[in-house]
Amino acid sequence: MNDSRWIEGLSEEDLAFIRRFVLASGSLKEMARIYGISYPTVRLRLDRLIDKIQLLTSDAVESEFERILRIEYAQGKLDLETMKRLLKAHKEGT
């Protein structure tokens, strides 16, 4: 995905998190307080968001289908084995 368009791949929830993160000066401790969750939970959310942005801007991903699968995995919506099976089936079918 074009570098100027990666933001289009983010959800409203992702954008709200980024906005709050910037306004909290990047403090994970402050983010945990704002969201009323633990520090490790905020760290996991940030790590998944970083993975998602990296996938949206990666040239190594071969297809839009693969990009979507990897984003779903990064968001915790797919387990690794399911993602691999779907990706393999897609590649074998093309």
Secondary structure, DSSP 8 states (H G I E B T S, - for coil): --TTTGGGGS-HHHHHHHHHHHHTTT-HHHHHHHHTS-HHHHHHHHHHHHHHHHHHH-SS---HHHHHHHHHHHTTSS-HHHHHHHHHHHHHH-
